[in-house]
């Protein structure tokens, strides 16, 4: 069995008392692997012989193991960007778990399979983009799931011009817009009536939110398309505040005249699969 160096990243709210993290740490050490943990849980895990992870040791890490839900995996991806080529095995302590497919009772078995090299990886694309404003420097961002443009609170509808590769597709008046990856197609996009896209696809999806029209559908773009959303004046030429939200975490204010440019990132994320369940079986189990 290969001496893997594993980085355990627990969600302390979901793994109460770090019980599962402790259990997996002991298992890894007994299997001849090393268990690293981030600094916030290191004091509690030192007695389990866990090691403190530091960015300068990134070359040592062979595996990232987030313990939580899909949100925990997304946080791990962007927190440890220096480990962008390291595969991820998610242990599901959440509710849905499309990314974190391993249940706690199967965690040791899944780790054994990975340590022995019996696993496959699934490459997931990321979305990258930036804001363009006449009053501020561009803000560059990357998202795993999606980017939302939303009206703020009870403000009126916002006007959004949608361009693909420089060509105007349409101008929408509504509550906002979702631009998502295939991974994010089962998140907010799904709730908004958008299409479900297989996670191995490389397309982006544009889904308008509550648009004041009878003729509106989602748009699935090509993998190399560049999307631009232009924020217009709003109803009756009045300027209403709106926000852009990146993976539901980072929020930025938008103003009339601002533009958001989005495209598929050249970076991908490797998600480990140790079960024979397909995406469609998981979809049926979780949503139907």
HELIX and SHEET records of a PDB file:
HELIX    1   1 UNK A   16  UNK A   18  5                                   3    
HELIX    2   2 UNK A   19  UNK A   30  1                                  12    
HELIX    3   3 UNK A   39  UNK A   45  1                                   7    
HELIX    4   4 UNK A   46  UNK A   48  5                                   3    
HELIX    5   5 UNK A   55  UNK A   60  5                                   6    
HELIX    6   6 UNK A   70  UNK A   79  1                                  10    
HELIX    7   7 UNK A   81  UNK A   83  5                                   3    
HELIX    8   8 UNK A  104  UNK A  106  5                                   3    
HELIX    9   9 UNK A  107  UNK A  115  1                                   9    
HELIX   10  10 UNK A  183  UNK A  186  5                                   4    
HELIX   11  11 UNK A  188  UNK A  191  1                                   4    
HELIX   12  12 UNK A  235  UNK A  237  5                                   3    
HELIX   13  13 UNK A  279  UNK A  287  1                                   9    
SHEET    1   A 6 UNK A  51  UNK A  52  0                                        
SHEET    2   A 6 UNK A  34  UNK A  37  1                                        
SHEET    3   A 6 UNK A   5  UNK A  10  1                                        
SHEET    4   A 6 UNK A  63  UNK A  68  1                                        
SHEET    5   A 6 UNK A  91  UNK A  92  1                                        
SHEET    6   A 6 UNK A 102  UNK A 103  1                                        
SHEET    1   B 6 UNK A 140  UNK A 143  0                                        
SHEET    2   B 6 UNK A 120  UNK A 132 -1                                        
SHEET    3   B 6 UNK A 259  UNK A 273 -1                                        
SHEET    4   B 6 UNK A 227  UNK A 231 -1                                        
SHEET    5   B 6 UNK A 158  UNK A 164 -1                                        
SHEET    6   B 6 UNK A 167  UNK A 174 -1                                        
SHEET    1   C 6 UNK A 219  UNK A 220  0                                        
SHEET    2   C 6 UNK A 204  UNK A 209 -1                                        
SHEET    3   C 6 UNK A 176  UNK A 181 -1                                        
SHEET    4   C 6 UNK A 146  UNK A 151 -1                                        
SHEET    5   C 6 UNK A 242  UNK A 246 -1                                        
SHEET    6   C 6 UNK A 250  UNK A 254 -1                                        
END                                                                             
